[in-house]
């Protein structure tokens, strides 16, 4: 799976361009929904079961993201989430609950230390 992800994902699998009107009507010039489609393709119930099994063996899988509002890293213990058996565990690990990735000049930028949202 990792080989496939690292060797077959291209720019169009990460983001799609928006029209020039997006500069006025949207929060960024690119839409990163294709990225979430890629991630959702691989993070499913079956993968969470495998992660939970490895967690039971003492292995740890940590995923790092960034809380852009707080300007702080967030570490997700995927093994603990997967092993929780909670009804929403697949939603909890789904990309929709993760902070959205940003890329300067392509996606909106937020820096609370500089007064919040800023134009690029």
VODREN-197341 format. One record per atom (N, C-alpha, C): residue in three letters; x, y, z. Coordinates in steps of 0.1 Angstrom, whole numbers, padded with zeros to 4 digits, always signed. Example, Ala and Ser with C-alpha at 12.3 -4.5 7.8 and 13.67 -1.06 7.14 Angstrom:
// VODREN-197341
ALA+0132-0057+0078 ALA+0123-0045+0078 ALA+0132-0033+0078 SER+0128-0022+0071 SER+0137-0011+0071 SER+0129+0000+0079 
// end
This chain:
// VODREN-197341
UNK+0008-0012+0000 UNK+0000+0000+0000 UNK+0009+0013+0000 UNK+0019+0013+0008 UNK+0028+0025+0009 UNK+0035+0027-0004 UNK+0039+0017-0011 UNK+0045+0018-0024 UNK+0036+0025-0034 UNK+0023+0020-0034 UNK+0013+0026-0043 UNK+0011+0040-0040 UNK+0009+0044-0027 UNK+0007+0058-0023 UNK+0018+0067-0027 UNK+0031+0062-0024 UNK+0042+0071-0027 UNK+0046+0071-0042 UNK+0042+0061-0050 UNK+0047+0062-0064 UNK+0036+0065-0074 UNK+0023+0065-0070 UNK+0013+0067-0080 UNK+0004+0080-0077 UNK+0007+0086-0066 UNK-0001+0098-0063 UNK+0005+0110-0070 UNK-0003+0118-0078 UNK+0002+0130-0084 UNK-0005+0142-0080 UNK-0001+0154-0085 UNK-0007+0166-0080 UNK-0022+0166-0081 UNK-0028+0161-0092 UNK-0042+0161-0093 UNK-0049+0152-0083 UNK-0042+0143-0077 UNK-0047+0134-0066 UNK-0047+0141-0053 UNK-0041+0153-0052 UNK-0040+0160-0040 UNK-0049+0172-0039 UNK-0049+0179-0050 UNK-0058+0191-0051 UNK-0062+0194-0065 UNK-0073+0201-0066 UNK-0078+0205-0080 UNK-0079+0220-0080 UNK-0076+0225-0092 UNK-0076+0240-0093 UNK-0090+0245-0093 UNK-0092+0257-0088 UNK-0104+0264-0088 UNK-0103+0275-0099 UNK-0114+0281-0102 UNK-0114+0292-0112 UNK-0108+0304-0106 UNK-0106+0314-0114 UNK-0101+0327-0108 UNK-0111+0333-0099 UNK-0124+0330-0101 UNK-0134+0336-0092 UNK-0132+0330-0078 UNK-0125+0319-0076 UNK-0123+0314-0063 UNK-0116+0323-0054 UNK-0108+0332-0060 UNK-0100+0342-0052 UNK-0110+0351-0044 UNK-0122+0353-0050 UNK-0132+0361-0043 UNK-0142+0353-0035 UNK-0147+0342-0041 UNK-0158+0334-0036 UNK-0154+0323-0026 UNK-0142+0319-0026 UNK-0138+0307-0018 UNK-0126+0311-0009 UNK-0122+0301-0001 UNK-0111+0303+0009 UNK-0098+0299+0003 UNK-0097+0295-0009 UNK-0084+0291-0015 UNK-0085+0289-0030 UNK-0074+0290-0037 UNK-0074+0288-0051 UNK-0073+0273-0055 UNK-0073+0264-0046 UNK-0073+0250-0049 UNK-0082+0243-0039 UNK-0087+0232-0043 UNK-0096+0224-0035 UNK-0089+0211-0031 UNK-0087+0209-0018 UNK-0080+0197-0014 UNK-0088+0185-0011 UNK-0101+0185-0016 UNK-0109+0173-0014 UNK-0103+0160-0021 UNK-0096+0161-0032 UNK-0090+0149-0037 UNK-0081+0142-0028 UNK-0074+0150-0020 UNK-0065+0144-0009 UNK-0073+0136+0000 UNK-0084+0141+0005 UNK-0092+0133+0014 UNK-0098+0121+0008 UNK-0101+0121-0005 UNK-0105+0109-0012 UNK-0094+0099-0012 UNK-0082+0103-0014 UNK-0070+0094-0014 UNK-0069+0087+0000 UNK-0069+0096+0011 UNK-0068+0091+0024 UNK-0079+0081+0028 UNK-0091+0085+0025 UNK-0103+0077+0028 UNK-0103+0063+0021 UNK-0096+0063+0009 UNK-0095+0050+0002 UNK-0087+0040+0010 UNK-0078+0045+0018 UNK-0069+0035+0026 UNK-0073+0034+0040 UNK-0079+0044+0047 UNK-0082+0043+0061 UNK-0097+0038+0062 UNK-0098+0025+0064 UNK-0112+0019+0065 UNK-0112+0010+0077 UNK-0123+0004+0079 UNK-0125-0005+0091 UNK-0115-0016+0091 UNK-0112-0022+0079 UNK-0102-0033+0079 UNK-0088-0028+0083 UNK-0084-0017+0079 UNK-0071-0011+0083 UNK-0071-0008+0098 UNK-0082-0003+0103 UNK-0083+0000+0117 UNK-0082-0013+0126 UNK-0088-0024+0121 UNK-0087-0037+0128 UNK-0072-0041+0128 UNK-0065-0040+0117 UNK-0051-0044+0117 UNK-0043-0035+0127 UNK-0046-0022+0127 UNK-0039-0013+0136 UNK-0042-0017+0150 UNK-0054-0020+0153 UNK-0058-0024+0167 UNK-0051-0037+0171 UNK-0050-0046+0162 UNK-0042-0059+0165 UNK-0028-0056+0168 UNK-0021-0047+0161 UNK-0008-0044+0163 UNK-0006-0036+0176 UNK-0016-0028+0179 UNK-0016-0020+0192 UNK-0017-0030+0204 UNK-0024-0040+0202 UNK-0025-0051+0213 UNK-0012-0058+0215 UNK-0004-0058+0205 UNK+0010-0064+0206 UNK+0020-0054+0212 UNK+0016-0042+0214 UNK+0025-0032+0220 UNK+0031-0022+0210 UNK+0027-0023+0198 UNK+0032-0014+0188 UNK+0024-0001+0188 UNK+0031+0010+0184 UNK+0025+0023+0184 UNK+0025+0029+0170 UNK+0013+0035+0166 UNK+0012+0042+0154 UNK+0007+0056+0157 UNK+0016+0066+0156 UNK+0013+0080+0158 UNK+0012+0087+0145 UNK+0002+0096+0144 UNK+0001+0104+0132 UNK+0001+0119+0137 UNK+0009+0127+0131 UNK+0011+0141+0134 UNK+0004+0150+0125 UNK-0004+0159+0130 UNK-0011+0169+0122 UNK-0008+0183+0129 UNK-0013+0193+0123 UNK-0011+0207+0130 UNK-0025+0213+0132 UNK-0027+0219+0144 UNK-0039+0227+0147 UNK-0035+0241+0143 UNK-0040+0245+0131 UNK-0035+0259+0126 UNK-0040+0270+0135 UNK-0052+0268+0141 UNK-0057+0279+0149 UNK-0049+0281+0162 UNK-0043+0270+0167 UNK-0035+0272+0179 UNK-0020+0272+0176 UNK-0017+0270+0163 UNK-0003+0269+0159 UNK+0005+0259+0167 UNK-0001+0247+0169 UNK+0005+0236+0177 UNK+0003+0223+0170 UNK+0013+0214+0172 UNK+0012+0201+0166 UNK+0001+0193+0174 UNK-0005+0183+0167 UNK-0014+0174+0173 UNK-0010+0160+0170 UNK-0008+0152+0180 UNK-0004+0138+0178 UNK-0016+0129+0181 UNK-0019+0121+0170 UNK-0030+0111+0171 UNK-0025+0097+0174 UNK-0029+0091+0185 UNK-0025+0077+0187 UNK-0035+0068+0180 UNK-0032+0065+0168 UNK-0041+0057+0159 UNK-0043+0043+0165 UNK-0034+0037+0172 UNK-0035+0024+0178 UNK-0046+0025+0189 UNK-0045+0035+0197 UNK-0055+0036+0208 UNK-0069+0039+0202 UNK-0070+0047+0192 UNK-0083+0050+0186 UNK-0089+0037+0180 UNK-0080+0030+0172 UNK-0085+0018+0165 UNK-0089+0007+0176 UNK-0082+0006+0187 UNK-0084-0004+0197 UNK-0096+0000+0206 UNK-0100+0012+0205 UNK-0111+0016+0215 UNK-0124+0009+0213 UNK-0126+0004+0201 UNK-0139-0002+0198 UNK-0151+0007+0198 UNK-0148+0020+0200 UNK-0159+0030+0200 UNK-0166+0030+0187 UNK-0180+0033+0187 UNK-0187+0033+0175 UNK-0182+0043+0165 UNK-0177+0054+0169 UNK-0173+0064+0159 UNK-0158+0063+0156 UNK-0151+0052+0159 UNK-0137+0052+0158 UNK-0133+0054+0143 UNK-0140+0049+0134 UNK-0136+0051+0120 UNK-0138+0066+0116 UNK-0148+0072+0121 UNK-0150+0086+0118 UNK-0140+0095+0125 UNK-0136+0090+0137 UNK-0126+0097+0145 UNK-0112+0097+0137 UNK-0110+0087+0130 UNK-0097+0086+0123 UNK-0098+0090+0109 UNK-0111+0094+0105 UNK-0113+0098+0091 UNK-0107+0112+0089 UNK-0103+0115+0077 UNK-0097+0128+0074 UNK-0106+0140+0077 UNK-0119+0138+0076 UNK-0128+0149+0078 UNK-0127+0155+0092 UNK-0122+0147+0102 UNK-0120+0152+0115 UNK-0106+0157+0118 UNK-0098+0156+0108 UNK-0084+0161+0109 UNK-0083+0175+0105 UNK-0074+0183+0110 UNK-0072+0197+0104 UNK-0068+0196+0090 UNK-0073+0205+0082 UNK-0070+0205+0068 UNK-0056+0210+0065 UNK-0049+0203+0056 UNK-0035+0207+0053 UNK-0035+0220+0045 UNK-0025+0228+0046 UNK-0024+0241+0039 UNK-0011+0242+0032 UNK-0011+0248+0021 UNK+0001+0250+0013 UNK+0001+0265+0009 UNK+0011+0273+0013 UNK+0011+0287+0010 UNK+0008+0290-0005 UNK+0000+0300-0007 UNK-0004+0305-0020 UNK-0014+0296-0027 UNK-0016+0284-0022 UNK-0026+0275-0028 UNK-0038+0274-0020 UNK-0036+0272-0007 UNK-0047+0271+0002 UNK-0047+0283+0012 UNK-0058+0286+0018 UNK-0059+0297+0027 UNK-0049+0295+0039 UNK-0044+0306+0044 UNK-0033+0306+0054 UNK-0039+0312+0067 UNK-0036+0307+0078 UNK-0041+0312+0091 UNK-0030+0312+0101 UNK-0028+0324+0107 UNK-0018+0325+0117 UNK-0023+0334+0128 UNK-0028+0328+0139 UNK-0034+0337+0150 UNK-0024+0346+0156 UNK-0011+0344+0155 UNK-0001+0353+0160 UNK+0000+0366+0152 UNK-0005+0365+0140 UNK-0005+0377+0132 UNK-0019+0382+0129 UNK-0028+0379+0138 UNK-0042+0384+0137 UNK-0051+0376+0129 UNK-0048+0363+0128 UNK-0058+0354+0121 UNK-0055+0352+0107 UNK-0065+0352+0099 UNK-0064+0349+0084 UNK-0056+0360+0078 UNK-0048+0357+0068 UNK-0041+0367+0061 UNK-0041+0363+0046 UNK-0041+0373+0038 UNK-0041+0371+0023 UNK-0027+0368+0018 UNK-0026+0359+0009 UNK-0013+0356+0003 UNK-0011+0363-0010 
// end
